Each structure stands twice: as C-alpha cells, then as structure tokens.
Amino acid sequence: MKHYDCKYYLNTDVFKGMCKRDKRIIKADDAACEHFKNARKCKYCSNFSLTSDELGTCMNKYDAFPEMNAVTCNDFK
C-alpha cells in the first residue's frame, strides 16, 4: 500500500501530500505507515469490478475508474 491509498493522505501536488494525522509532508508513492486506513476509492468497494487495467464498472451499470474517490457515494461497501 502507498500513501495515496490512505484516507489520511491529502495531496498537495502530483508528487507529494500531507498526512492529515500529523501534518507532515510525505511522498505520494512511498510505502504506507502503520496508521494506514483504506481511502474510499472505487477499487476498494465491493460493487466495483475491474474490466481492464484502467477501467471498471460500478454495480455492473456504470463505468468507473479504480482510483476514483467515492467519498460521496451512497453505495460504497
């Protein structure tokens, strides 16, 4: 797991971001720390099915990207 997959990661640019827990600057693609919690992304949802390397479907109805944030999705499981 990488920092950019953590719910505590706040990106500030393409390469780095900030940890919401301790406010330190971290690189996006460095290995996650012991406080890692999955962010609400489509790739972690049970309704998501991967159809190719960069694309999938949500509930077999809608196109969705694996890295898409699902913070406002009511069907996220």
C-alpha positions as CSV (number, residue, x, y, z in Angstrom):
1,M,0.0,0.0,0.0
2,K,1.1,3.5,-0.7
3,H,0.3,6.8,1.0
4,Y,-2.0,7.9,-1.8
5,D,-4.3,5.0,-1.0
6,C,-4.7,6.1,2.6
7,K,-7.7,8.0,4.0
8,Y,-5.3,10.3,5.9
9,Y,-3.4,11.4,2.7
10,L,-4.2,14.9,1.4
11,N,-2.5,15.5,-1.9
12,T,-0.9,18.9,-2.4
13,D,0.6,18.3,-5.8
14,V,1.3,15.3,-8.1
15,F,4.3,14.0,-6.2
16,K,3.7,14.8,-2.5
17,G,1.0,15.5,0.0
18,M,0.3,15.9,3.7
19,C,-0.6,13.3,6.4
20,K,-3.9,14.5,8.0
21,R,-2.9,12.8,11.2
22,D,0.4,14.6,12.0
23,K,0.5,17.3,9.3
24,R,3.9,16.2,7.9
25,I,4.8,16.3,4.2
26,I,5.0,12.8,2.6
27,K,5.7,11.5,-0.9
28,A,2.6,10.1,-2.5
29,D,4.1,6.8,-3.7
30,D,6.1,5.9,-0.6
31,A,5.1,2.9,1.4
32,A,2.2,3.5,3.8
33,C,2.8,3.7,7.6
34,E,1.3,1.7,10.4
35,H,-1.7,4.0,10.6
36,F,-2.8,3.2,7.1
37,K,-6.6,3.0,6.5
38,N,-8.1,2.4,3.0
39,A,-9.4,5.6,1.4
40,R,-12.9,5.4,0.0
41,K,-11.9,4.6,-3.6
42,C,-13.8,2.6,-6.1
43,K,-11.1,-0.1,-6.2
44,Y,-11.9,-0.9,-2.6
45,C,-15.7,-1.1,-3.0
46,S,-17.4,-4.5,-3.3
47,N,-19.7,-3.0,-6.0
48,F,-16.6,-2.4,-8.3
49,S,-15.5,-4.9,-10.9
50,L,-12.3,-4.3,-12.9
51,T,-12.8,-4.7,-16.7
52,S,-9.4,-3.6,-17.9
53,D,-6.2,-2.1,-16.5
54,E,-7.6,1.4,-16.1
55,L,-11.3,0.9,-16.1
56,G,-14.1,-1.0,-14.3
57,T,-17.8,-0.9,-13.6
58,C,-19.9,0.0,-10.6
59,M,-22.7,-2.4,-9.9
60,N,-22.3,-3.7,-13.5
61,K,-24.0,-0.5,-14.7
62,Y,-21.7,2.5,-14.7
63,D,-18.1,3.0,-15.9
64,A,-15.7,3.8,-13.0
65,F,-12.0,4.3,-12.6
66,P,-10.3,2.2,-9.8
67,E,-8.6,5.4,-8.4
68,M,-11.8,7.4,-8.3
69,N,-12.7,8.8,-4.9
70,A,-16.0,7.6,-3.6
71,V,-16.5,9.9,-0.7
72,T,-19.9,11.0,-1.8
73,C,-21.1,7.5,-3.0
74,N,-24.1,6.2,-1.0
75,D,-23.5,2.6,-2.3
76,F,-19.9,2.3,-1.2
77,K,-19.3,-1.0,0.7
